[in-house]
Every structure is written in C-alpha cells, then in structure tokens.
Amino acid sequence: MKKTIRAIIYGQRSKTFLSQCMVLLSYLYMGIILCRLFLYRIGLLSTKKLNCQVCSIGNITAGGTGKTPMTIYIASYLRKIGYRIVVISRGYGGKNPQEVGIVHDGKNILMDAVTAGDEPYLMARSLQNIPILIGSCRYKVGLKAIELFSPDIIVLDDAFQHIQLSRDINILLLDANQPFGNGYLLPRGPLREPLSQIWRADIIVMTRSNENALSAKSKDMRTWLSGRVIYRSNHIFQSVISQNAKGQWQEDNIQVLQNKKIGAFAGIANNSHLRQLLMNNNIPIQWFREFPDHHPYSDEDIKQLSMTADQLGLECLVTTEKDFVKVAHYSKFVTKLYAIKISISFENTTSLFHNCIETKLQRQLKFIPKT
C-alpha cells in the first residue's frame, strides 16, 4: 500500500480510484490550511515573538529537501562569524517526554537518537559547540533557550509552516529534482501548503542542484518563482563514517569503499538520494533495502540486514548518517557498517549567499560580529 500511495503521489498512477479519493482529501486539506492561514491573518490566531533573532529553515513539500544538512551548514556559519547560536527542532520520531528537551547543552550530548529523534541527535553530533533543543511548541522551547543560553540567533529546523513563531529570516528549500512535486497538496501530492505561500520566503535555495539541471521552462517555476533570487546548493560527499570497538566515530575518505562488494539501506524521505550519491562517486552497490522515513530499526531489522549481507557475500553495508545514528550501536552486524557523510556546497555563489544572510541579520541585530 505504501508503494502504491508513493506511486500516486509522484505521478506514476494518476487515474486510479484511490488517486481520485486522494484528490478529494487534498482539497479538504487545502481548505483546512487556508482557513488556518486566514485566522492568523485576521489576528484570531497570534504569532509570537522571541527576544532574539530567529532564522527558520524549512520546505513546502513533505521531506527530502535536505533541511538537516542545511541547518547544520547555516548554524555552523553563523557560529563561525561570531553569533551565539541555539538550534531548535521539533524532535520528530523521538520519545522525549518533556515539553522542552535539551539534546546538547553546547558541551555534552544529553540524549540518544531514540529519545531525541534521529535528526536532532545527528545535529548534536555535528554541531558540538551549539546547544540543540527540541519540543513541539517552538515558542516555549525558544523561551527556555533564551533563559539558559542567551542566544543572538535561534535557528529553527523544519519550521516554514510553524507560523506561530515569528522569524526574521525565512529560508525555503526546494529540491531541484521535484521542487513542487506533482502540484497537489497532501495526500495526493507532497505539498504541505499551497504554492501561493512561497511569498513568505525571504531566501529560496534549490538543493541537490548537481543531481538535475532544473528546467526554467516549468510553468510552476515561471508562476511562483518569477523575479526571485534563487540560490543553488549541492549535496557533496564529505567522508565515510564508521564506529570502532570503543564506540567512537571515525572518518575516512571514500577509498575505504573502493573495490568492495557493497550493500546499502536507508530510511529517509527519498531513499534514492543515497543510491544517487553513491553512483555519483563511482561506488556500485550489489543490493539495496528501503525503509520508511524515520524508521525505528528493530532487532529483527538488523538480523534481516545481517543475514542478507551474509548470504550475498557482501563485504560491507552503507547507509545514511541519519540512519547510522540509530543503528551504529548494534553489535549484530556481520559486516562492516559505514555511513556517508554529506555537506552543503554553494560553489561559486558561497560568498553571495553568506552576504545575503549577513545583510538581513545586520538590519535586525544591534550586535554585529567581528570579522
């Protein structure tokens, strides 16, 4: 059923009875979204303001645009140029029972991936000197962040739709492969809200631009992005991660995967991105297993992966960094486990993108960092 629904969402089955039912549900969902936006516009629902600057990173489609690596990139850059930064995430998929959870206090990681959720934990591993907090109400989490850490800027992960909290910079990510999906809202398509809401974005970034040359002739592109400055980013291979016998992560270059019989698995929004990244780096794979996004790996999952690897004579298994944080502690893998670490690149437009961010911040902040 999941495969059938995914095929409908991405336009492979457009005239089935189920797809027509999903169209009706999409219109119902759109009505709810438009009603919510209207209530905010007339003031019956209020947007709250924190006593610091807020930079939001999000998307208009469901998953797969690279929000987590972009959040890491922007938080790292802002910290590098002198701002005190806190990152706030919803903590989707985590089992944190508290209204506000502290994943990282800027010095130590205080939660594991199961409690925090895979994405906040991954950010905590990558942003070792930046506090990471989680909670469904970003305003309450923001108040706690200000109380504990006095940030200059709070970076919100996956918050384009979270209009309950005011923001000073709204960064919208669009996947270059399918920026608007099939044009339908959930559940018939991947859109979280109507394309008319793109106007809320201060900065638009096309992610994974290296995977596909985006057609400027698209009708939706001409309609909704006309006249906007679009930055293009790429997801590039950074290193290969593994875990040693002491439980410590170590990084190697891509050569450790060369000339090996490799299998791969992933549980992200679009698992084909891992396959594409390996292909782009000339790493052929013999076998690939797909799991749903944010999949909570069980002992049985690990057993099945290990049995298949053993039966196929695989020398190692490769996964995403997001999946690695949830499975690295298992000792039942019969083959070496690696994760692909990616980073963001704006190539020759890096300085332009940085200048845009800094200019918008300096208009708002009294504090201007030293250069």
N, C-alpha and C positions, 0 to 999 in steps of 0.2 A: 504493500500500500504506500509506503514512504517513497519508493522508487516511482510509482505511478503519479503521486502528487508532485514530486520533483519534476517529472517529465512534463506535466501540465504547466507548472509554474514557469518553466524555461522554454515553453512553446513547442514541445515535441508532440503533444497530444492536445489539440485545441478544440476539437469538435465532439468530444465525448459528453455523455450525460453528466458525469462527475464534474467536468470542467465548466459546464453551464451552471451547475449548482454553486460552484466556487465563485463564478462571476457575480451571482446574486449576493453571496456573502461579502464579496469585495465591496459592492455598493453599500451594503449595510455598514461595513467597517468604515468606509469613507464618510458616511453620514455621521457616525459617532465622532470621528476625528474632526470633521468640520465644525460640529457642534461644540466640541471641547475648545477649539481654537477661537470660536466666536465668543464663548464665555470669558476667555482670557482677554479678548479684545475689548469687550464692554465693561470689564472690571469685576464681574461676578466671581471669577477666579483670579487670584492675585499672584503676581510674580514677585518673589522675594529677593532682596539684595544683601549680599555679604559685604563686610567691611574690609574687603581686599579685592584685587582684580581677579577675574575668572576667565579662563581660556577653555572653551569647550571643543572637543573633537568628536565628531560623530558622522553618521551617514543617513541617507534617506531610503536605503534598501536594507533588507534583513541580512546582516552578516557579510563577511567575505571581502571587505574593502581594505583590511589591514589597519584597523583602528589601534590595536595594541602596539605594533611596532612604531606607528606614527606618534602615539602618546609617549612612548619611550624616547623617541627622537626629539620631540619638542620639549619635554621636561628636561632632558639632558642638556639641550642647547640653552634653555633659559637659566638653568643652574650654572652652566659654564660662564655665562656673561654676567653673573653676579646676583641674580634674584634668588630669594628664598622661596622654594617650591614645595607644594604638597600636591600629590595626585589622589584624586577621589574616583572610585569606581563603584558600580552597583554591587559587584561581587556575585555576578550571575553564576549559578551552579554550585556555589559554596554552601556550607552548612553552618555558617556563623549565626549563633542565636541572638546576638546582641544588636541593638539598634544602630550602634556605631562600633565598627571593628577596626582595630589597628593591626594591619598586616605587617608593616615595617615602621619603626619609630625613627628612622634615619640612621640608626646604628646596627640594629638587630632585626632579623625576621622573627616575628612573634606568632605566625600562623603557618600551617602547612597548606598544601594545594587543596586538600579536601575541605578544609574549613573556610579558607579564603576564596576559593574558586581558582580555576587554572590561570586566568588572565591576570588578576591582582598578584598572585604568587609569582608568576613569571616576571611581572614588572618589578616586584620586590627583589628578585634575583638580579635584575638588570640595572636597577636604579638604587645602588647600595647606600647612597647618602641622601636619599629623598624619602620622606615619610609617605606611606601608602595607606589610605583609609578606605573602608567600604561601608555601604549602607544603602538602603533603597531610597531614603529621603536625603537627597544630596544637600539640601539646606541645613538639616540637622547635623549631618556629617561635617559640613563646612564650618558650622559654629564650633564644633569640637576641635577641628583642625586649627582654627584661629586661636582658640583657647590654649591649645597645647604647643603649637609650633610657630605662631605668628608669621604666616607666610606673606610674601608680597603678592604672589600669584598662586591661585589654585587651578590645576589642570584637571578638567573633567574628562574621563574616558567614557565614550559612548553616550553622549548627552544631547545630541541635536534635538531630540524630541522632548527632553526634560525641561520644558519651558517654565516650570515652577520656579526655577532659579535663574536670575538674571546673569548674563555674561557680557564681557567686554569684547571678546573676540570669539566668533563662531566659525569654526573651521569645518567645512563639509568635504568628506571624502567620497569620491565616485570611482568605482572600478572601471578601468579603461575597456575591459572586455565586455561588460554589460552595465553601463552607467545607470540605466533606468530599468533594467530587466525587460519585461515584455510590456511595460506601461501600466499594468494592473496593480492595484493595492492587494495586500494580504487578504485572503489566502490564495487568490487566483494568480497573483504575481508577487514579487518580492518587495514592492514599495511599502514603506511604513506610513507614508502620508502623501498627499497629492504633490505633484511636481511644482505646483504654484508656490509651495513653501520654500523653494530654493532661495527666494529673495532674502530669507533670514540669514543666509551665509555671508560672512564678511570676506572669507577666503575659500576658494574652491581648489581642491587638489585632485587630479586624476592619478590614482595609484596603479601600480603594475603596468605602467605605460610601455615598458620594454617587452611585455608579452603580446601586445597587439597594437597595430597602428590604427588609432581611433579614427573613424570616418567623420570628417567635419560636415558631411552631407546629410547626416541623420536629421530628420525632421524635428525630433525632440531636442537635439542639440541646438539647432537654429532657434527654436522657440524659447527654450528656457535658459540657455547659456549665452545668448547673443549679447555682445558688449561687455561680458565679464572677463576679467583676467583669470586665466586658468593656469595653475602650476602643475607640472608633471613630475611625478616621482616614480622611482623604480624600486623593486624589491631585489636586493642583490645578495648573493651568497657571502657570508662573513666567515663562518668557521663550522667545524664539526664538533659537537659536544658529546662527551661520554662521562661515565661515572666510575671512579676507581674503587678498589676494595674497601677503602675507608669512607666511602660515601661522598667524596669530594668530586666536584665537577672539574673537568679538564677540557681544554680546547685544542684542537688540532686543525691542520689545513686539509683541504679536500683530498690530498693524496692518500689519506688513510682508507678511502673508499675505492681507490683505483684498482682495477683488475680483480675485483671480488664478486662473488655470486651474492646478489643483494635482494632482499625482500623489503617491502615498505608497508606502513599502515598509518592512518591518520583519522582523526575525529574532529575536523574543523568545518567551518561553514561551507567551504568548497574544497574538497579533498584533492581535486585535480591540480590545485596550485602546487602541492608538494611534488606531484608527478612532473609537472611542467618545470619546476625549479631544478629537479634532478636531471631532466632531459637537457635543459639549457646548459648544464655544467658537465655534459657528457658522462653521466652516471646512469647506465642502463639498469633496470630492475627486472627481476625474473617473476615477481609476484607482488600483488598489491591488495590490501584489505582496507575497505572503507568502513568507518563508524560514523554515527551521527555527531553533530557539533556538540561540544562539551560532554562527550560520552564519559560516564563514570566507570572506568575499567574495573572489572571484577577478577577474582582468581581464575574463573573459568575462561574469561577472555585471554588472560595471559597464558593459561595452559594451552588453549587452542592455537594461539600465535606461535608458541614454542614448538608444539607438535608439528605444525605445518612447516616451520623453518627446518626442523629436523628431517622430516620426510622429503623435503625438496633439496636437502643438502645445502641450505643457504649458509653463507659464512657470517652474515650479519643482518640485522634489521635496522631500518632507518625510519624515523618518524619526525614530526614537527617538534619544535621546542615547547609549544603549548601542550602537546601530548606527553612529552618527556617528563614534565614536572609531576605528572600523575602516575607514571609507571616506572620511573628510574629506581625506585626503592625495592621493586620486586626482585627476588633472587632466583626466580624460577625460569628465567630466560636461558635457553640452552645455547644461544648465540649472542655475540656482542651486540649491544644496543647503542645506536648513535642517534643524535638529533641534529637537524640542520638549523643553524642559527642564521637569521637573515638580518639585514639592516636596510635603512632607507637611504636612497641617494637622489638628490635633485640635479646631479651632474653640473652642467654649466650655468644653471639657474639658482644654485645654492645661495649665493650672496643676495640675489633679488628676493628670494623667499625669506631669508633672515631679516633683510632690511624692512620688508613688509610687516613682519611680526613686531620688530622693534619699534617701528614708527607708530603702529597702532597702540602699543603699550605705553610709549612715552607721551602720547597725547592724554593718557588716562592717569599715569602714575607721577607722583611728585618725586619718587625715588628713581633716579636714572643710574644704572650700574656703571662701574668704572670699566673702561675699555683698555 
